[in-house]
Each structure stands twice: as structure tokens, then as C-alpha cells.
Amino acid sequence: MNTLEVQVRSQTGTGSARAMRRAGAIPAILYGNDEAPEMIAVDARLFARALGAPGIFSRVFSLVEGKNKQEALIRDIQFHPVTNVPLHIDFFRVDKTHPIIVKVPVRYINEEASPGLKSGGVLNIVAHEIEVSCAIKDVPTSIEVDLTGLNFHDTIHAHEVVLPGAVSLVTHGRDQVMATVVAPTIMPTTEPETVEVPETPVEQPEV
């Protein structure tokens, strides 16, 4: 579990948020779990380290403010359109006693065991994450998708992904396509036509 020290902020608005960013903090909000929203701020340097690790939206963060501690997931991060610097973070409270719904990154493995890929096919990845439900303690850092045996035009659906025992798939009434193996496209090559140029007889000078 990742720990972030936070500060409770009393002022809101654009001017206050800009001043906070200049001071090295990121404005944020903590909501959910049938409790009132809290306006907080996170140290920008500490959050940059967390942001550099994979699976930012599937990690449970422990938000510490003095003696108070709350577990939360990141639901949204707003970035500056030019500098890509985080401008605002939305944290969602989670309860240890109830399962949570979270999107977990997937890793595609065993490409060498796929006949289609070994024959020059291309793996067309449709989804880089999968939505699951589980308790906080059972949230996986990533889920592996096995490509063994896949041939041209084979497709992997979400229900075919092997999940840990304590983790269940969230479908929203549809079976998501995760990836397909696409056959290689070979462009026909034609050799240029050879045009024969007749020899021009050389006239001999008269003697």
C-alpha cells in the first residue's frame, strides 16, 4: 500500500489552487463511502514518484493527515495540456470490509508460444487494462494474459482471462475484447518490365 501525506485545505478557487501549485503542492479532493468530500493537497514531488510507477489507478493509497489515515483509489488526474504536470487529483475512499471495483493493468505474455505471432502475425491490443472487483488486500498490481496457442484471427475476450481466486470480472453486460492476432499483410512485389532497345546500325563512312 502506498502512503501519501496530505494537508487539509480550507480555501478553494482558481487563485488558491495556483498558489498551492507554486508552493509545490497539488490540489485534490477526497470523496466517496457516504462521507462528506474533503479538500486536500498532496506534495508534488512525492506524487511524482508514485506517478512514475505502473498501475496508478489500481493502487490503494493510504492518505495520512496527522493521526488520521484513510485508504483511497485515484479516480482521475487532471494534467496541464502542455507541460503534462498534474493539476488536480480525485481520490475515492475505499472500505476494507467491502469489495471495490478497480481497473488493473494487463501484461500479454508467451508471445513465442503463439503460432500466429511466430508466423509473422501482429498482436492487436484492444485493452491495456481490465476491470475487476475484489477486496482491498487482493487488488493485483497486474494481470497476465496468456497468448499460448493463438493463431491468425484468434481473439481473446475478457471472460477468458485467468484471474486470481479472490478477484472477479466486472463486465457491465458485455464481454470485452482484449486482443486479436492479425495476419501479416504482404504487399505484392512486381519486378519492373525490361524494355529491349533495338540496336541502331552504325553507318560506315564511304572511302
C-alpha positions in Angstrom: 0.0 0.0 0.0 1.3 3.4 -0.9 1.4 6.2 1.6 0.9 9.9 0.8 1.0 12.7 3.4 -1.8 15.2 2.7 -2.9 18.5 4.0 -6.4 19.7 4.6 -7.1 22.9 2.6 -9.7 25.4 3.6 -9.5 27.7 0.6 -10.8 26.8 -2.8 -10.9 28.6 -6.1 -8.5 29.1 -9.0 -6.3 31.6 -7.2 -5.8 29.4 -4.2 -5.1 26.4 -6.4 -2.4 28.3 -8.3 -0.8 29.5 -5.1 -0.7 25.9 -3.9 0.9 24.6 -7.0 3.6 27.4 -6.8 4.3 26.1 -3.3 4.9 22.6 -4.5 1.5 21.0 -3.7 -1.2 19.5 -5.9 -4.9 20.4 -5.0 -7.0 17.3 -4.6 -10.4 16.1 -3.4 -11.3 13.0 -1.3 -14.9 11.7 -1.6 -17.0 8.6 -1.5 -18.0 6.0 1.0 -21.1 8.1 2.0 -18.9 10.7 3.7 -18.6 14.4 3.0 -16.0 15.4 0.4 -12.7 16.8 1.8 -10.4 19.3 0.1 -6.8 18.2 0.5 -3.4 18.8 -1.0 -0.6 16.4 -1.9 3.2 17.1 -2.1 4.0 17.3 -5.8 7.4 15.7 -5.5 6.1 12.7 -3.6 3.3 12.2 -6.0 5.6 12.4 -9.0 7.4 9.3 -7.6 4.1 7.4 -7.3 3.0 8.5 -10.8 6.2 7.1 -12.2 5.3 3.5 -11.1 2.9 1.5 -13.2 -0.8 0.9 -12.3 -1.5 4.3 -10.7 -5.3 3.8 -10.9 -5.2 0.3 -9.4 -3.1 1.1 -6.3 -4.7 1.7 -3.0 -3.2 4.8 -1.3 -3.0 5.5 2.4 -3.7 9.2 2.8 -2.2 10.4 6.1 -3.1 13.7 7.7 -1.7 13.9 11.2 -3.1 11.0 13.1 -5.9 10.4 10.6 -5.5 7.8 7.8 -7.8 6.9 5.0 -7.5 4.4 2.2 -8.4 5.7 -1.3 -8.1 5.0 -5.0 -7.3 7.6 -7.6 -10.2 8.0 -9.9 -9.0 10.9 -12.0 -5.9 13.1 -12.6 -6.1 16.3 -14.5 -2.9 17.3 -16.4 -1.7 20.5 -17.9 -2.2 20.2 -21.7 1.3 21.5 -22.5 3.6 20.6 -19.6 1.8 17.4 -18.6 2.2 18.4 -14.9 -0.6 17.1 -12.6 -3.0 19.9 -11.8 -5.7 18.1 -9.7 -6.3 14.7 -8.3 -9.6 12.9 -7.4 -9.3 10.3 -4.6 -12.1 7.9 -3.9 -12.4 6.5 -0.4 -12.5 2.7 -0.1 -13.7 0.4 2.8 -11.7 -2.6 3.8 -14.9 -4.5 4.6 -16.4 -4.2 1.1 -15.1 -5.1 -2.3 -14.0 -2.4 -4.7 -14.1 -2.1 -8.4 -10.8 -1.2 -10.0 -9.1 -1.2 -13.4 -5.9 -3.3 -13.3 -3.2 -3.2 -16.0 -2.7 -6.4 -18.1 0.5 -7.9 -19.4 0.5 -10.0 -22.5 2.9 -13.0 -22.1 4.1 -16.0 -24.1 4.2 -14.4 -27.5 6.8 -17.0 -28.5 4.2 -19.7 -27.9 1.6 -18.2 -30.3 1.8 -19.9 -33.8 0.2 -16.8 -35.4 2.8 -14.4 -33.9 5.7 -16.8 -34.7 4.5 -16.8 -38.3 4.7 -13.1 -38.6 1.3 -12.1 -37.3 0.7 -8.9 -35.3 -0.8 -8.7 -31.8 -3.5 -6.0 -32.0 -4.0 -5.0 -28.3 -7.5 -3.6 -27.8 -7.4 -3.2 -23.9 -4.4 -2.4 -21.7 -6.4 -2.9 -18.5 -9.3 -5.0 -17.2 -12.0 -4.0 -14.7 -12.3 -6.3 -11.7 -13.9 -6.5 -8.3 -12.1 -7.6 -5.1 -11.2 -6.7 -1.5 -8.6 -4.0 -1.0 -6.0 -6.6 0.2 -6.5 -8.6 -3.0 -6.0 -5.9 -5.6 -3.4 -7.3 -8.0 -0.7 -5.0 -9.4 -1.2 -6.5 -12.9 -2.9 -9.4 -14.6 -1.3 -11.7 -17.2 -3.0 -12.6 -20.4 -1.6 -15.8 -21.9 -1.1 -15.8 -25.7 -0.2 -19.5 -25.9 -1.7 -21.3 -28.9 -3.2 -18.2 -30.6 -3.3 -18.3 -34.4 -4.3 -15.8 -37.1 -7.6 -14.2 -36.4 -7.9 -15.6 -32.9 -9.4 -13.2 -30.3 -9.0 -13.1 -26.5 -12.1 -11.9 -24.6 -12.2 -10.7 -21.0 -14.0 -13.8 -19.8 -11.1 -16.0 -21.0 -8.5 -14.1 -18.9 -7.4 -16.2 -15.9 -8.0 -14.1 -12.7 -6.7 -14.7 -9.2 -9.1 -16.7 -7.0 -10.3 -13.7 -4.9 -10.8 -11.5 -8.0 -13.9 -11.4 -10.2 -14.5 -9.8 -13.6 -16.7 -6.8 -14.0 -18.5 -7.0 -17.4 -21.2 -4.3 -17.4 -23.2 -6.7 -19.6 -20.6 -7.1 -22.3 -17.6 -9.4 -23.0 -14.8 -7.0 -23.7 -12.3 -7.9 -26.5 -8.8 -7.8 -25.1 -6.6 -8.6 -28.1 -6.6 -10.2 -31.5 -3.8 -11.8 -33.6 -3.9 -10.2 -37.1 -2.4 -12.0 -40.1 0.5 -10.1 -41.8 -0.3 -8.0 -44.8 2.1 -8.8 -47.6 2.3 -6.3 -50.4 2.8 -7.9 -53.8 6.0 -7.0 -55.4 6.3 -6.8 -59.2 9.6 -6.7 -61.0 9.9 -3.7 -63.4 9.4 -4.6 -67.0 12.6 -4.8 -69.1 12.3 -2.9 -72.3 14.6 -4.0 -75.1 16.0 -1.2 -77.2 16.9 -2.3 -80.7 20.5 -1.7 -81.7 21.0 1.1 -84.2 23.3 0.1 -87.1 26.4 2.2 -87.3 26.9 3.7 -90.8 30.4 3.1 -92.2 32.0 6.2 -93.9 32.5 6.0 -97.7 36.1 5.7 -98.8 
